[in-house]
Each structure stands twice: as C-alpha cells, then as structure tokens.
Amino acid sequence: MKNTKKFAATAMAAALVLPGTAAFASGGGDDMKHEESAKNVTVKTKAADLRATLDQLLSEHFVLAVMDMKKQYDGSKDAQYYEAALKQNALDMTPAIASVYGDEGAKQFEKIFVDHNKYTTDLVKAVKADDQDGINASKAETEGFVQDLSSFLDTATEGKLPKAAAEEVLRAHEADVYKTFQQYAAGDYEGSYNTFREGYSRMYDISKALSVAITTQMPEKFDNTKADTKAADLRSTLNSLAAEHVALANISMTAGVDQAKDYDAANWAEDMHTADFKAAMKSVYGQAGADQFEQVWTKNHIEAQANLVTAAINDDKKLMGDAQDMLKMFSNDFGAFLGAATEENLPTKAAQEAVSGHETYVQDTFMQYVEGDYKGSADTFRESYAYMYGVGENLGEAIVKQSPEKFMDGTPGSMPNTGNGGMSDNNTAGTTGAIALFGLALGAAGIVLARKRQNA
C-alpha cells in the first residue's frame, strides 16, 4: 500500500514538473532553437506589467463600487470609508495613465472617471426611495460616462481601441454594477453574487483589451513586448483568482459577523470560486485528485476563516486561537509544497512567507472591522487586494520557468477547457492551461500532505 502511494505521488510530481514534454520532442537544430526561445519566456515584461496594473485597478474599481453601494444601501458603519476607497482607487489610476499619455491625458481621464463614481451614490438613493425618475436620471448620467470615456480611449489610443468597442465593454460593465446592486436590493442574494462574479471577470477582459491597444500603439515604450502572450495570460489569470478570493473572503467574513441576510450567498460564492479550482484539477488529474484538493483548500483555509467569524460572534478565544493555528498550518504546508512542486523556482521560504502574508492581511482586515476600526479595515483590505498581484506574478514566473514550453506563443495549448464559472469564455488555451497547472499544484499539495499526516 505504501509503495502504491509513493508511486502515485511520484507520478503526480512528474506530471507537474514535466507536463507535455513528449509533445515537444523533435530533435536536431529545431530543439536548440526551441530551448533558446523557451529561456526567454517570462511573465515579467513591461507589457505584462501594464496589463497587471490595469487588472488590479479596474477589477478593484468594480469590487469597491459594488461594496460601496451595498454598504450605503444598508447604512453600514463603514460605508463612508468604502466610498473614500472607491474615490482613491480612481485617483490611483492617474499615475498609470500619465505614464502612457502624459499629465494632460491623465487629467482628462481622472475628471471623467472620478466624476462618474458619484452616480453610484445617486443610484443608491433612488433605489432606496423607489424613485424611478431618479433611477432613470442616474442611468442617463452613466450613459454619458460611457460616451465620454469611450471617446477618450478611442482618441488616446489613436483608434487602437475603437469607440464602438470601448462603448460596448463599458456599457456592459456599468450594467454588471447596476444588476449586482439591484439584485441585492431586491433580496436575490445568490443572483447578486453570481452577477458579481461575472462582472468581476469582465474587468480582466477590459484591462486586456486596453493594454493590448496601448502596447500596439507604442511598442517601443514597452520594449516591443506584448500584453497578450500566454505568459501574460497566466499572470493575469492567477491574479484574478487570487484577488477574487481576497474580495470574497472579506465580504463573507464581515457579512458573517454582522449576521447579514446575504451571508449564506456570500459563502456560496466562495464555494463557486473553489469549484473553479476543483474543475481545473479534475480536468488534469481526475476526480480523486479534485476531491483531495477541495479537502485541503477548505478544511485548513476556508473553514478556518469561517471559524474566525464564529469565534468573533461568540467571543470564543479558544476557537479563535484554534482557527489561527489552522491558518498557520495551511500557510506553512502549502508554501512548502509550492517550493517543492516548482523545484524551488518559487523558493519554499518565500512561498511560505507569501501565503502567511495573505492570511495575515485577511485576518487583520476582519479583526479591525470587528473592533470598530472601519477605516483601518478598509485600508487593509485595499493593501490585501494589491498584495495578491505580487503573489500571482511570482507564482506565475515560477510556473513559466519550470515549464516554459507550455507558455511559448505559437505552440498549441495542451490543457482542456474547464468551463470555470467565474472566468470569461474568451480565455485562451494558455490561460486555461495556467488554471489547470495551478489547480494541479493545489490538488497535489492535498495528497502529499495527507500522506505526510498518515505516516506521522
């Protein structure tokens, strides 16, 4: 039995470390050229950096807009701080735009973008008062924003992002925000979270389209690198999954301690996020590996966060300590696995510190909220959200350096489409492979750790 387990673990490690090697075995000079090209594959290019910056700022805008509207509607004690965070997010975009289009272009963008945030406050007031005229007026203001920003983007990118295309995605984004909030106000909490996840995913389509337009317009500024390579897709996908986890953790934990009506739906959304990982794992390693992944991801991680909520409600210090110990175990074990699985391309110590840093941020955001430090909690949430983009970048680089053939542009994708619920249908084969590789790493971690504990 022990030999069977050892063989399974070895086979799994080989699957992760050497995926699809046979598909690239050709021979001769072609191999030499292929190996040289593979050495240059990286997630860390100027174009990928631009895309990641836009990923972060635009997706955070969506998250904060929805949270701000819900908190205003409910009269939450921290509503003013999320309104301030939403405004600051818009201001944080100014340096990114200025770096590409100069101070004058950045000022034009800032005025358009900052001004449109007030429409969310107008809409909340109108919905709360059942004021249809007010709702229609807010929608008209939003359409004005769509026209103004799409015209700006068309002009700024010299037509690389045409006005019609910009209009379409911006109008869809505003519809996502409105629908998410309207469903929440109507008590359709599961529907609201489902729309939230779809709207969140759409922001990464927008940032990809904008970054491609900018890098195509001025290639020299970005060292002639591209924003839509397989490696850049990998980085974006990992960032999306990691940051969404942070957003959902914050939303569900605060809803739990407030015993809010949408708490069950928030937990459901976290379950759907976990299912995205599990579906990817199953496509690579089958049902057994997928089930094991779900166990390790939920027991010492998602369930531990839920225990923190229960402990805070009941002022149960023992349960709080136990939950914190579970999260430390998860951080250490998962970081150790990632170091081993990536052959130290992501060093074990760095991986452990990264996972631990994430868990500390999540706990600090929650405990500040529980203790009434609402401004501190909102600020820490923003830091926590930004932090995950560094995690995605470094994990992505480790995966690329370990398996560069998977992320060489021009090579066929070898991973099946998993149909992940929170991801756009427009994902490339390279992106789907990225999710599958990450899911494989997580699932393998569960099996390795289970064996370790059985033999202890």
N, C-alpha and C positions, 0 to 999 in steps of 0.2 A: 504493500500500500504506500509506504514511504517513497519507494522508487517511482511509483506512478505519479505521485505528487511532484517529485523532483523533476521528472521528465516533462510534466505539464508546465511547470514554472519555467524550465529551460526553453521549451518550445515557444512559450509566450514571450520571453525576453528576446528570443531570436526574431520573432515576428515584429517586435517593436524596433529593435536595433537595425535589422536588415530588411525592411519592407520592400518587396518587389524587386529585389536585386536581379533576379534572373531576367526580368523584362529588359534590362539594360545591358546584358552581356552580348557584346558584338565582336570585339577583337580588333587588333591592329591599331592603326593610326586613329581610327574613329574613337577608340577607347581613350587614347591620350587626350584628344580634343575634348571629349566628354568630361573626363576627370578635371581638366583645366577649367572648363566652364562651370563645373559643379563647385569648385573652390570659391567662385565669385558670388554664389547665391547668398543673399543676406536679407534680413527684414529691416536692416538699419541703413536706409538710403534717405536722401533729402526728400524725395517724392513720398516715400513711405512715412517719413516724419510728418510731412504736411498732412497727409491723409489721417494719420493717427491724431494729430492736433484737432482737426476738424471733426473726426469721430467723437472725440471727448467733449468738445464744446457744444456741438449740435445735439448729441444724444443727451447730454446733461441738461441742455435747454428744455428738451421735451420732458424729461423726468421732473425737473423743478417746476415747469409750467403746470403739469398735472397735479403735483403735490401742493403747490401754492393754491390752486383753485379749490381743491378738496378741503384744504385747511381753512381757507376763507369761508367756504360754504358752511363748514361745521363750527366755525368760530373757535378754532383750536388756539391754545395759548401760544403756540409757536408760529402762528400764521404770518405775523409781520416779519419774522426772520427768514422764512422761505420766500416771501415777496422780495426782501432785500437780496437774498441769494440769487433769485432769478434775474434781478437787475444787474447784479455784479457779474453774473455769467455773460450777459450781453456786453458789458464793458470789457470783459476779459477777451472778447473776440477782436477788439480793436487792434491790439498789437499784432495779432496774426494777419489781419487784413492789411495793416500798414506795412508789414514786412514784404508784402507782394505788390500792393497797389499804392503805397506811399501814404503820407498823412492825410492828404486831401481825400483820397478814396476811402480811407478808414473813417474819416469824419462823416462822409455821406452814408456809409454803411451803418455807423453807430446810430445816427439820427433815425434812420429807417427802422433799425432793429429794436433799439431801446424804446422808442415810442409805441411800438406795437404791443409791448408787454402790458400796457395799461388796459388794452382791450380785454384781457382776461379778467381783470377786476370788474370792468363794466358788465361782462357777461355773467359773472357770478352773481352780482347784484340783481340783474334782470331775471335770472333763473330763480333766484330765491324769492323774488317778489312776483313771480309768474307774470312778468311783464313782457308780452310778446313783441311789443314795439321796441322795447329796449334790446331784446334778443336780436331782432332784425337789424337794429342800428349797429350792434356790435359785430354782426356778421358782415355788414356793409363796410365797416372800418377794417375788418380783417381782409376783405377782398381788395381794399385799397392798398393794404400792406403787400399782398401778393403781387399786385401790379407794379408797385414801386420797387420792390426788391428784385423781381424778375427782370425789370428793365435795367436796374443797376448791374445785375450779374451778366446780362447779355452784353451791355456796353463794356464793362470792366474786362470780360474775358474775350472781347473782340469777336463775339459770336460763337466761341467755342462751347459755351453753354447757352444755347438759343433761348430767347424769351419764352417761347411756347413750351419748351421742355422744362424750364425753370418754373413757369406758372403751374404746370401740371403737378410737379412734385411738392411745391409749396402749398398749393391748394389741398393736396392730399394730406399733407402734414397738419394743416390747420383743421381739417375735417377729423383727423385722428384725435387731436386735442379736445375738440368740441364733443365728439362722440364719447370719448372716455369719461369726460366730466358729466355729460348728460345722462349716461347710463348709471353713473354713481349717484347722481341726484335723484334718479328715479328708483333707486334701490336694487338695480340689476348689477350687483357687485361682481359676479363671475363674468358677466358680459363686459363690464368695465375693465377688468383686469386682462381679459382676452384682447380687447382693443388696445389697451396699454402696451401689451407685448408686441402687437403688430405695428403700432405706431413707433415704438422704440426701435424696432428692426429697420423701419423705413428711414430713420435718420442716418443709418450707415450707408444706405443707397444714395442718399443726398450727398453725404460727405465724399463718397467715392466719385460720383459724377462731377462734383465741384473740383476735387483735387486733380482728377484726370484733365478737366478743362484747363486748369491753371498751369499744370506741368506741360501740357501740349502747347499752350500759348507761349510760355517762356522756358523752354527746355534747358537752356544754359544755366539759368538760375538754380536749377535742381540737378546739375551735373549730368544732364541727359538721362536721368533715371526716370522710371515710370511708376505711377501710383497704383497701377492695376496688375502688377505681377502676382504670381502665385504666392510668393513670399509675403508680399504686402497684404494679400488676401488673408493669409494665415494670421498675420499680426492683427489685422482688423477683426477677424473672427474671434480670436482669443480675447481681445479687448472687449468685444461686445458681450461675450458670455460672462466674463469676469465682472464687468461693471454692472451688468443686469443683475447678477447675483447680489452685489452690494446694495443696489437700489431696492430689490425685493426684500432683502433681509431687514433693512431699515424700516421699510413700510410695514412689514408684517409684525416686527417686534414692537414697534410703537403702537400699532393697532391692537396688539395683544394686551399690552399693559394698560391701555385705555379701555379694554374690553369693548372695542368698537364693533359695529354691525358687520363690517367688511373683513373681520379677522379671518374667518374661515376661507373667504375668497382669496385673501392675500396668501394664505398657506397653500391653497390650490394652485395659485400662480407659481409659487416656489416649486411645487410638485411638478408642474408642467416644465419648468426650467430644468429640473433634474431629469425629466423624461427625455429632453433633448440630448443630454449626455448619454443616457442609457440606450436610446435608439441608435446613436452612433456606435457605441460599444458593441451592441448586438450585431450590427452590420459587419463588424470586423471579427468578433470573437465568439459569437453565438449567445444563446440565452443564459447559459451558466455564468459566463463572464459578466454579462449585463446585470444579472441578479446580484452578483457579488459586489460589483461597483455600487449599485444602489444601496447596499447594506453599509458599506464603509463611508459613503458620502453622507448618508442620512444619520447614522447612529452617533458617530462622534463629531458631527458637524451640524447638520440642520436640526436634529433633535436636541443637541446641546444648546443651541440658540433658543429653541422653544422652552427648554428648562430654565434658561435665564429669565425669560418672561414670567414663568410660573413662580420662580423664586422671588422676583421683584414684587409681584402682586401680593404674595403671602409673607413677604419679609422673612423668607426662609434662607438663613445664611448658610446652612449646611448644603442645601440643594444648589445654591449659588456657587459655593466652592467646588462642589462635585462637577457642575457644568463647566466651570472654568478649567478644571483639571482635564475634562474630556477634550476641550478645545486645544489645550496644550499637547495632549497625546496625539490628536489629529495633526497638529502643526508639525510636530517632530517626526512622526511616522510618514506622513505624506511628503514632507520635504526630503526625508532620507530616501524614499522610493524614487522621487523625481531625479535626485542626484544619480542614483544607480541606473535608472532606466534611460537617462540621457547620456550615460557613460561620462558623467561629470562635465558635460558641456554646460550644464547648469549645476554648479558645484553644490554638494549636499548642504553645506553650511549656509550658503546664500539662499538656497531653496527653503530651508527651514526658517530662516530669518524673514523671508518674504511672506510665507504663509502665516507665520506668527504675527508679523506686522499687520496683515489684513485682519486677522482675528482680533487683535488689539483695537484697531480702528472701529470695528463693528461693535465691540463691547463698550468702548468709550462713547461712541455716538448714542448708544442705548442708555447707558448709565447717566450721562449728562441730561438726557431727556427725563429720566426717572427722577433725578434730583432737582429738576426745575431749571437747569441751566440751558434754556432753549436756544439762545444764540450760540452758545458753545457747541451744542449738539448739531445745529445746522451747519456751522463752520466745519466741524469734524467730519460730518457726512460728506461735504464737498472735498475735503482732503482725502477721505477714504475712497471716494469715487475716482479721483485723479490717480491715486496710488495704484489702482488696478491696471492702469495703462502701462506702467513700468513693469508690472508682473507679466502682462501679455507680451510686451516687447522682448523681455529676457527669456521667457519660456519659448516664445516663437523662434528666437535666434538659436536657442539650444537645439530645438527640433530640426531646424533647417540645416545646421552644421552637422547634425547626426545623420540626416537622410536628405542630402541636397538634391538627389535625383528626383525626389518627389516634387520639388518646387522649382525645377528648371522650366522656364517658359518654352513652349513648343513641344513638351513631352505630354503624352496623354495622361489624364487623371486616372488613378487606379482604384479609387475608393468609390463605392456605390453611393447614390443619393439616399440620404436618410429621411428626408422629408421633415426636418425639425420644425416644430410648431412655431418657435419664436424667430425663425430666420427667414429671410427673403427667399422667394422662389428663384431669384436671379443669381444665386450663388454659383460660382464657378466650380468645376470639378476639383480644382486645387483647394478651394475653401472647404468643400465637403470633406476632402481628404484630411484637411487640418483638424476639423472637428473629430473625425474618426480617430486620428492619431492621438489627440488629447483624450478622447474617451477611452482609447485603448490603454493609455498610461494610467488613467484613474482606475479602470477596471482591474488592470494587472496589480495595481497597488493593493486593492482589496484582497486579492487572492494571496499575494505574497505575505501580507500582514496576518491574514487568517492562518496561514501555515505556521508563521512565527509564533503566534499565540497558542496554537495547538501543540507545538513542540516544547513550549516553555514549561 
